[in-house]
Amino acid sequence: MTPKIFTMKPILLLPVLSLVFLFACNTTPQKSAETTQKQTPTIHTLCDDGAWCWFSDPRAIYTDADKIVTGWVKKDGSIEVASLNPETGDAKFNTIYSQLEVDDHDNPAFTMLPNGNLFTMYAWHSTGKGVLSNTTTKGTDINSFGENVIFKPKTEELLTNFPRETYTYANPFVLSEEDNKLFVFGRWIGYKPNLIISEDNGESWNEQYVVMSDVPFTHNNRPYVKYHSDGKSKIHMIFTDGHPRNEPTNSVYYCYYEKGAFRKADGTKICDLGGLPFQVTDATVVYKANEETGRGWICDIVEKGGTPYILYSRHPQETDHRYYYAWYNADTKTWEDHEICKAGKWFPQTPEGQTEREPHYMGNMTFNPNKPNEIYLSREINGVFEIEKRTMGDGGNSWDIEPITQNSTLDNVRPYIPRYQPKDGKTVVLWMENNKYIHYTDYDCSIKYYIEP
């Protein structure tokens, strides 16, 4: 579809500048992990041409129609969305932008609007072209997506203070307790995390901010952020100093947004919207990286009963990725933070004689959002990345391991459980199977899924 250009009217910007689950993670869970296999899992293929990154989310959601909507980038760069009924296996597909760009960073992210329509947003990778949005006109019918709208979040003031204009990722959320405003985060102006806010379901954007920045500002520093929202009042965030390839140490931080302010884990205010941006070090430290324990990167975040739960990785060596699980103990005001397992090395297929360009690309992990003690992860087993389910047990002193893929010939990576699952909905895990993955601009992948019995 040919997009139309959205031009924003000038706006006045302000100055930029619990209940805890009773379990704990074992510091060496591999020694006490137990492998169980009740039956051979049935693996389904949703599409044979699709790839996604893990910083444009939710990349899959459950809709009010008790179906799953997701999307990806095809190997010719087209943006495709899909609707899946996990009860019947029926799937529908719709290409909403043909040959946008061959880059897995461009995958669409989704949210449900208050009027029952679907909203999706995605972006070109690190160009000045802008971000794209699209909205259905007939509820959850993906064939009713209309015309793509290009929006370039920027103002003269923002570009003066943060003189770099690139657009990557989109993370949309609706907060019902803020008059159903639509909040979208992405890496835009200044190569920094940005926020835009709409009061009319994305038809216009009346507020925009750079959320965090180093001081003094530098072009090449780019914090990576994962988001999770309760859909009511809070948006939880975990983030890093920058890219682990660029930072000598790369720590992990947490904060949340609520009612116009960003706060630390203990509720201490960092700043109001008008005081943005803040520095990453103003937030709560989850993991303080050092050379011995390795640079950190982030995988997933959810919240249950007021408690944030985090999955992240450490990289003592580029060939030694470690998975970690953490949650915030509100009583002690500390993070319970423990290793899950070794995960292997990177999964991109490095051409012979070349140096790997993305050595920190781990297989990745995802939470079951309704049951934070259940996770799905991808780790290297006998040279191939496999998907497995892990359930925390015995007060956190052991992990139950259920293999989902075994003896694979192709790598299985980047698992994801759709957000906003209804209580009676099927738990579905989606992931990428890589026929080829040389680089995020050179891939041939399919999307697989598994339905929990």
N, C-alpha and C positions, 0 to 999 in steps of 0.2 A: 504494500500500500504506500502511496506517495504521502509523505507527512506534510502537515501545515506548520507554519512557524508561529509560535506563541510569543507575543511581545508583552512584557510586563510593564504596567504603569509605574512611574516613579513612586518610591515609598520613602518614608522617613525611617532610617535605621538608628537604633541606639548605638552608643559607642562600642567598638569591638575591642578591644584589647585581647518472737517468731518461733515461728515454730520450726524446730530443726528435726529432720528425720533422725531417728535414733539408730544410726549406724555410722561407722567410720571406715575409711579406706586403709587397707594394710599397706605399709611402706614397701613391702616386697610381695605383692599379691601373686606373682608368678609361682612362688614356692607352694602356695596353698590353693591354687586354682584347680577346679575340678571340671573336667570335660564331660558333658552329657549330650546324648543324641537320642531323643525319643523316636524320631522318624526322620527320614530323608526329606529335607525341605524342598518344596516345589518352587522353582525359580521361573518367573514369567518375564517376557520381553515386552516392554511398553513401546519402545521404538528402536530401530536399528541404526539411527543416525541422530545423535544428540550428545551434547557435552555441556557442563556447567562449571562455574567456579563456586567458591563457598563464602563469598563476601557480598553477594547480592541475594538477599533473603527477605521474607520466606520464599524460597524457590518452588515450594509446593504447599498448598493449604487444603484443608477440608472446607467445603462450602456448606451453606445452609441446606442444600439439596442432598447432603450426606454423600457427596462425591468429592473426588480429589481433582484439583486443578494444578497443573504444573507447566513447565516450559524449559526450553533449552536453545542452544545454538547448533545448527546443523553444520556439517563440514563445508558447505558452500557459503556459510555465514548467515543463512536465513534464520529468523526468529520464529520458532514454532511453539504454540501452546497446545496443551492436551487436557482432556477431561476423562477421568477414569472412574468407573463404578467398580469398587473392589468386590462387591457382592456378586456381580455377574461377569466381571472381566471386560465389559464393553468399554471401548475407548473411542474418543473422537479427537480429531486433530485440525488445527487451523494455522496457517502461516500468516502472521500479522505483519511481517516485514521481510521481503525477499532480498537475500544477499546483502544484508546490512554490512557485515564485516566478519572475516574468519578469525574469531577470537572468542574463547570460552568465557571471558570476563563479561560478555554482553548479555548473559542470560536474564530473562525477565523475573521480577519478583512481584508478589501478589498480595492483595488484601481485599476484604469484602467491605463495600460501602454501606452506609446506613440504609440506603434505598434498595438494597438487595442486589445491586449490580457489582460486577467485578472490576477492580482497578489494577492495572499492571504498569510497571515502570522499568525501564532499562536504559542503557547508555552505550555509546561507543566507548572504546577503551583509550583513555588518556589522549583525547583530542579536544579541540575547541568546538566541536559540533553541537554539543548539548546532550540533554537527556530526553528520552521519549516516553510518552504515556499513552495509554489506550484504555477505554472503558467500554464495557458491554452496555447494550441498550435493553437486553432481555434477560436480566438476572444472571444466572450461572451458565447461560448458553454461550459457549466460547465462539460460536459462529456469528454472534452479534457484536463482536469487537468491531469498532468502527475505524475512524481515521486516526493514524498516529499523529500526535502533537509534539512538536519539538519545543523544549523550553531551555533557556540558557540562564541559570541562576547567576546573576551578577548585578552589581551596581557600581557606580563610579567610586563610591567610598570603599567598597570591598576590594576592588581591583587596585586601588591606591595603596591599601594596607597589605594586600596579599596578591602581588602582581604575577599571578600565574593562573591561566584559565584552562583547566582540563576537566573532563567529566568521566567518571568511572563509578560503577555500582549504583544501586538504588535499594533502599530498605523502607517500604511504606507501612505505616500503622495508623489505625483510627483509634482515638481515645474517646470513649463514650462520655466520660465525666468532664471532658473539655468541649462540650457542645458538638461532639462528633467531628472535631477537627481532624484533618489528615496531616500527619507528620511524615516527612520523607527525609531520610538521611542518605548521604552519599559522599564520595570523595571528589570534590569539585574545585571551588575557588582556592587558590594557593596550594593545591595538592593536599589539602587538609580535609578532615571530616566536616561536612556542612549539614545544615538543616534548613528545609523550607516547610512552610505551614500554609495549608489551605482551609478556608472556611466554607467552600462550596464544592466539595468532592473532587478537587483537582482541576476545576475549570480555571481558576486563577490562584496565584500565590502571593499573599499579602505580607508575609514575613520571610526573611532569609538571613542566615547567620553562618559564620565560620565558628564551629563548635570548639575546636582545640587547635593550638598552634605552639610551636617552640618559640622561645624568646631569647635572642632576637630571631625574627622570622628567617627561615632558609627555605629555598625552593625544593630541595631534595629530601627533606625530612617528611615522612608520610606515615602517620600512625594508622594501623589497621584495626578495624572495629567490627565486632559482632554485636547484634542487637536482639532483644527479646521484649515483647510487650504483653501485658495482661489484657490489653484491649480496653481497659477502663481508665486508669490514671497514670500508670507507670510504663516507662521504657528503660529496660536494663541494658547496660553497655559494658563490654570488656574490650580492652584495647592494649596496644603495645607502644613502645617508644617509636617504632618505625618498622621497616622491613628487616627481617633477620639477616638478609644478605648485606645490608648497609650499616647496621648498628653493631658496634663492638660487643655490647651486651644489649639484650632486648627483653625488658621486663614486661609483666602483665599487670594491668590495672583494672579497677572496677568503679563504676558510679551508676547512678540512675537519675532519670528525669521524672519530675512530678510537679504539677501545678506551677509551671513557669520557672522552675529552678532545678539545678543539677546538684546532687548530693552524694556524699560518701556513703559507704556501706552502713555506718552507724547513724546516718541521718544528718550529719553535719553538712551545712550548706557550703557548696563550692562557689556558686554564683547564680544570679538570676539570668534570664535570657539577655537582659540588657548589659550584663557584665561579661558576656562572651567576647573572645574565646578564653578558655582556661588552658593551663599547661597539663600535660598528662600526669606529671608528678603531683598535681593538686588532688588527684583522686586517690582511692584506697589501693595500696599495693597488695596484689595477690601473690605474685612471685617476683622476687628480686633476683635478677639474673646475674651470674658471674661467669668467669671463664671456665671454671671447673664444672659447674652444673649445666652450663650451656644456655644459648639464646632461646627465648621463648617464642611461641606463636600460638594462635588461638583457633579453637575448633567450634565450640557451641556454648550457648548459655540458655538456661531456662530458669523459671521461678516456680516454687511450690510452697504454699502456706506462708508466703512472705520471705522465704529463704531463697537466695540466688545460688544456683549450682553451675559449675563451670567445668568444661573440658578444654584442656590445652596441651601443648607439646613442649618438650625441652629438647635441645639439640646439642649435647656435649660434643659430638662430632657430626659432620655433615652426613656421615654414613651410619649414625647412631641416633635415631629418633626415639624419644621416650614419651609415653602417654601419661597424663596426670588428670586427676579428678579432685575438685575442690568445692567446698561450700562454706558459707559464712555462718559462724557460730555467734548468734546475737548475744548470748549470755557472756561469753568471754571476749567478744569483739575481736575475734581472730579468725583466720581462715584455716579450716581443716583441709590439709593439702597433701596428697599422697600419690605415689606412683601406681599406675595400673599395670603396665607391661612395657617391654621393648617392642618397638614397631618396625624395625628394619631401617632401610635407607629410603631415598627418594624413589618415586615411581616413574617419572619420565624416562623414556628409553633413550639414553644418551648415545648419539652417533659415535661410532668407533673413532678414536683419536681426538675427540672433542671434549672440552670441559663442560660439565653439566651447568646449564644456565639457571636452573631452579632447584638447587640441592636441598631446599627446605620444604619441598612439596611432599608432605607425608600422606599416607593413605586416608587419614582423617577419621573423625568420630562424630556421632550424633546422639542426643538424648531421646528417650521416649518422654515427651514433655509431660505426660500425665503420670509417669512413674520414673522420677529422676534416678532411682536405683537401678534402672535398666538402660543400658547403652548398647549401641551397635558401633563397631569399629572395623577398620581395615588395617591389617598388618601383614608384613612379609613373612610367608611360611614357605620354606623350600624354594625361595627365589621368586615366588608369585604372591601377589597381594590378595588376601582372602577376607571375606566378610564374616564376622562372628558376633553373636549376641552375648553380652556379659551382664549377669545379674549379681548384685552385691548381696552377700549373705553372711551369717555367723557374726553379726555385729560389725561387719566390715573386714573381718579377718580372712575372708575367702571370696573368690569370684566363681560363680557357676558359668561355665563357657559352653555355649551351644554353637557349633559350626553351622554357618548358613551356606557358604560355598566351600568346596573341598576339592583338592586335586585339580585345580583349574589350570588351563593353559593360557588364559588371559588374565590380566590384572583387574581386580574389582576394587574401586576406590570411591571416595567422597560419598559415603552413605548419608541419607537424610530421611527423617520421619516428618511428614507434613504437619504443620502447626494447626491449632484450633480443632483438634479431633473431638467429635461429640462423644459423650460417655458410652453410647452403644455402638460407636463406629469401629470398624476394623482397623487394627494397627498395621500400617503398611510401611515398609522400608524400601526406599528407592536408592539406586546407586549407578555409577558409571562402570561399564565394562569396556576396557580399552583394547580394541583391535590394534590401534596405534596411538601413542601419545608421545610425541617428540617434544612438543612445546605447546603453550596455550594458543598458538597460531598454526599448529600443525598436528592434527588429531583425526582419528576415525573411531568414534565411540558409539556405544548403544546405551540405552537406559533400561536397567533391569529392576524388578521389584519382587518382594516377598511379602506374603500376608501371614501374620501370626495366627496360628490355629486357635 
